[in-house]
Amino acid sequence: MHTKFKVLVRAWALTLSLAVVSVAGVSTAAMAQTAAPAPAAVVADPAATPAPAAIAAAPVAGAKKAEGTTDNPYGIAALWTNAHSVDMGVLVMLAIMSMGSWYILAIKMLEQRKVAKYTREATEKFWSSGTVAQGAAALHKDSPYQFIAAAGVEATKKHGGLMGHIPLNDWISMSIQRSVDRVNREMQGGLSFLATVGSISPFVGLFGTVWGIYGALTAIGMSGQASIDKVAGPVGSALIMTALGLAVAVPAVLAYNYLLSRNKGLMDDIRGFGNDLHSVLLGSASKS
């Protein structure tokens, strides 16, 4: 019986060994099947990697896209390109008014600087002269003070004929006043243009905006597309007209007020010179 027991134990051990070997073989095969697709994935990686041509083409496409985004389809350039005859007329009018305003501002500032220089010259040279005629000859020929002084001297010399019925005091005063008024008109020249531009340019721009919106809405209604990209572009371009009108009006108004205030100070000096000249001429006439 002991021998049979040993045989059974050996048989059981052998069976257990065979079972372990079988399980190990099945596990190894399963692991092999699981790991088998890995090379296919490795092979697929080169396909996922972009080709050198694609890599080279990517920056070019990005550059083109970036370049395209810099162009504003709703800016001033697009407005001029897509503008109709009325829109172009409004833009040309605003451009002319703007250029005229800046031109007048530059010219009047130079003119006022010259008048201020002539004021200092009259203060230094005229009143130190022996006579009014000598003082007028000492001044610059383009000086308004020389023009007024020469008009006063001529009034004292041409007080005859029908003019002789006018008292000398009134005649000299009238002659000097007329010369001062003439200088004032020349000093005020161009300011009316600035006032006109400052007043009407916003309305010119507003007219362009209304016309542009009308045309945009008409085109949208005919096309039947009312999406935001179809509405924002034409309406935004039309609103630029109002902005341009304000951009023309504001410098014109500022220039008008600046030049007007400087003219006031210069004309006060000229009127004071005329009053003093009137008194000097009357005194010289009474002594003679």
C-alpha positions in Angstrom: 0.0 0.0 0.0 2.9 2.2 0.7 4.2 1.6 -2.8 0.8 2.6 -4.3 0.8 5.8 -2.3 4.2 6.7 -3.7 3.0 6.0 -7.2 -0.1 8.2 -6.7 2.1 11.0 -5.3 4.4 10.8 -8.3 1.5 10.8 -10.7 -0.1 13.8 -9.0 3.2 15.7 -9.0 3.7 14.9 -12.7 0.2 16.1 -13.5 0.7 19.3 -11.6 4.0 20.0 -13.4 2.3 19.4 -16.8 -0.5 21.8 -15.8 2.0 24.5 -14.7 3.9 24.1 -18.0 0.6 24.4 -20.0 -0.5 27.6 -18.1 2.9 29.1 -18.6 2.7 28.4 -22.4 -0.7 29.9 -22.7 0.4 33.1 -20.8 3.4 33.4 -23.0 1.3 33.2 -26.2 -1.2 35.7 -24.9 1.6 38.2 -24.1 3.1 37.7 -27.5 -0.2 38.4 -29.2 -0.7 41.5 -27.1 2.7 42.8 -27.9 2.6 42.0 -31.5 0.7 45.2 -32.7 3.5 47.4 -31.3 5.7 47.3 -34.4 2.7 48.3 -36.5 2.3 51.4 -34.3 6.0 52.1 -34.6 5.7 51.8 -38.4 2.7 54.1 -38.3 4.6 56.9 -36.6 6.6 57.9 -39.6 3.4 58.3 -41.5 2.1 60.6 -38.8 5.3 62.7 -39.0 4.9 65.5 -41.5 7.1 65.3 -44.6 9.8 68.0 -45.0 7.8 69.6 -47.8 4.8 69.9 -45.4 7.0 71.4 -42.7 8.4 73.9 -45.2 5.0 74.8 -46.5 3.5 75.4 -43.0 5.5 78.7 -42.4 4.5 79.9 -45.9 0.9 79.2 -45.2 1.1 80.9 -41.8 2.9 83.9 -43.3 0.2 84.2 -46.0 -2.5 84.0 -43.3 -0.8 86.6 -41.2 -0.3 88.8 -44.2 -4.0 88.5 -45.1 -5.1 89.5 -41.6 -3.2 92.8 -41.8 -5.4 94.0 -44.6 -8.4 95.8 -43.3 -11.3 95.4 -45.7 -13.2 98.1 -43.9 -10.6 100.8 -43.7 -10.1 104.1 -45.6 -8.3 102.4 -48.5 -11.2 100.0 -48.9 -13.6 102.8 -48.7 -11.9 104.7 -51.5 -11.6 101.5 -53.6 -15.2 100.6 -53.3 -16.6 104.2 -53.3 -19.2 105.4 -55.7 -19.2 108.8 -57.4 -21.0 110.5 -54.4 -18.6 108.9 -51.9 -15.6 110.1 -53.9 -17.1 113.6 -54.2 -17.5 113.8 -50.4 -14.0 112.5 -49.8 -12.5 115.0 -52.3 -14.4 117.9 -50.7 -13.2 116.9 -47.2 -9.6 116.6 -48.6 -9.8 120.1 -50.2 -11.2 121.7 -47.1 -8.6 120.0 -44.9 -5.7 121.1 -47.1 -7.1 124.6 -47.4 -7.4 124.9 -43.6 -3.8 123.9 -43.0 -2.5 126.1 -45.8 -4.4 129.2 -44.3 -3.1 128.4 -40.8 0.5 128.3 -42.0 0.2 131.5 -44.1 -1.6 133.5 -41.4 0.9 132.5 -38.8 3.8 133.7 -41.0 1.8 136.9 -41.7 1.2 137.5 -38.0 4.8 137.0 -37.2 5.8 139.6 -39.7 3.2 142.1 -38.3 4.6 141.5 -34.8 8.1 142.3 -36.2 6.8 145.5 -37.9 5.2 146.5 -34.5 8.6 146.4 -32.8 10.1 148.2 -35.8 7.5 151.0 -35.5 8.1 151.4 -31.8 11.9 151.7 -32.2 12.1 153.8 -35.4 8.9 155.8 -36.0 8.4 157.7 -32.8 12.1 158.7 -32.7 12.0 160.5 -36.1 11.8 164.2 -36.5 8.6 164.2 -38.7 5.8 161.9 -39.6 7.2 161.7 -43.2 10.6 160.8 -42.0 9.2 158.1 -39.6 7.1 156.6 -42.5 10.2 156.5 -44.7 12.1 154.6 -42.0 9.6 151.8 -41.9 9.6 148.8 -44.1 7.5 149.2 -47.3 5.3 146.2 -46.5 4.7 147.3 -42.9 1.0 148.2 -42.1 2.4 151.0 -39.9 4.1 152.5 -42.9 0.9 152.3 -44.9 -1.1 154.1 -42.1 1.5 156.7 -41.6 1.7 157.4 -45.3 -2.1 157.7 -45.5 -2.0 160.3 -42.6 0.6 162.4 -44.3 -1.2 162.3 -47.6 -4.4 163.4 -45.8 -2.7 166.5 -44.5 -1.4 167.4 -48.0 -4.6 166.7 -50.0 -7.1 168.7 -47.9 -8.4 170.9 -50.7 -11.2 171.3 -53.1 -14.4 169.7 -51.9 -12.4 168.0 -49.2 -11.6 171.3 -47.8 -15.2 171.6 -46.5 -14.4 168.8 -44.1 -12.7 169.9 -40.9 -9.0 168.8 -40.9 -9.5 166.8 -37.7 -12.3 164.8 -39.2 -10.5 164.4 -42.5 -7.3 163.0 -40.9 -9.4 160.8 -38.6 -11.3 159.4 -41.6 -8.2 158.8 -43.6 -6.4 156.9 -40.8 -9.5 154.9 -40.0 -9.9 153.8 -43.5 -6.3 152.7 -43.6 -6.7 150.8 -40.3 -9.8 149.1 -41.6 -8.0 148.0 -44.8 -5.2 146.5 -42.7 -7.9 144.8 -40.6 -9.5 143.3 -43.7 -6.2 141.9 -44.8 -5.5 140.5 -41.4 -8.9 138.8 -41.3 -8.5 137.3 -44.8 -8.9 133.5 -44.8 -10.5 133.3 -41.4 -14.0 133.1 -43.0 -12.8 130.0 -44.9 -11.8 128.4 -41.6 -15.1 129.3 -40.0 -17.0 127.8 -43.0 -15.0 124.6 -42.9 -15.4 124.2 -39.1 -19.2 124.7 -39.6 -20.0 122.5 -42.6 -17.4 119.7 -42.7 -19.2 117.6 -40.0 -22.4 117.8 -42.1 -20.5 116.9 -45.3 -19.1 113.8 -43.5 -22.6 113.0 -42.2 -24.0 113.3 -45.7 -21.4 110.8 -46.9 -22.3 108.5 -44.0 -26.1 108.6 -44.7 -25.5 108.0 -48.4 -23.1 105.1 -47.6 -25.5 103.4 -45.2 -28.4 103.8 -47.7 -26.3 102.1 -50.4 -25.2 99.4 -48.0 -28.7 98.6 -46.9 -30.0 98.6 -50.4 -27.3 96.1 -51.5 -28.0 93.9 -48.4 -31.7 94.0 -49.2 -31.1 93.0 -52.8 -28.7 90.2 -51.9 -31.0 88.8 -49.1 -28.1 88.3 -46.8 -28.3 90.1 -43.5 -25.4 88.4 -41.5 -23.2 90.5 -39.4 -20.2 90.3 -41.8 -22.5 91.6 -44.6 -23.8 94.5 -42.5 -20.7 95.5 -40.5 -18.4 96.1 -43.4 -20.5 98.6 -45.5 -21.9 100.4 -42.5 -18.5 100.7 -40.8 -17.0 102.1 -44.0 -19.8 104.6 -44.2 -19.3 105.7 -40.6 -15.7 106.6 -41.5 -17.1 109.6 -43.4 -18.4 111.1 -40.2 -15.0 110.6 -38.5 -13.3 112.3 -41.4 -15.7 115.2 -41.3 -14.9 115.7 -37.6 -11.2 115.3 -38.3 -11.4 118.2 -40.8 -13.7 120.4 -38.6 -11.7 120.3 -35.3 -8.4 121.7 -36.6 -10.2 124.4 -38.6 -12.1 125.6 -35.5 -9.0 125.5 -33.4 -7.0 127.4 -36.0 -9.8 130.0 -36.4 -9.9 130.7 -32.7 -6.1 130.9 -32.4 -5.6 133.2 -35.4 -8.6 135.4 -34.3 -7.1 135.9 -30.8 -3.7 136.8 -32.2 -5.3 139.2 -34.7 -7.1 140.9 -31.9 -3.8 141.7 -30.1 -2.1 142.9 -33.2 -5.0 145.1 -34.3 -5.1 146.7 -30.8 -1.5 147.8 -31.4 -2.3 149.1 -34.9 -5.3 151.0 -33.7 -3.3 152.5 -30.9 -0.7 153.6 -33.4 -3.4 155.2 -35.5 -4.8 157.2 -32.6 -1.3 158.4 -31.6 -0.6 159.3 -35.3 -3.9 161.3 -35.5 -2.9 163.3 -32.5 0.6 163.9 -33.9 -0.7 165.1 -37.3 -3.2 167.5 -35.7 -0.4 168.9 -33.5 1.9 169.3 -36.5 -0.9 170.9 -38.6 -1.8 173.4 -35.8 1.9 174.5 -35.5 2.2 175.0 -39.2 
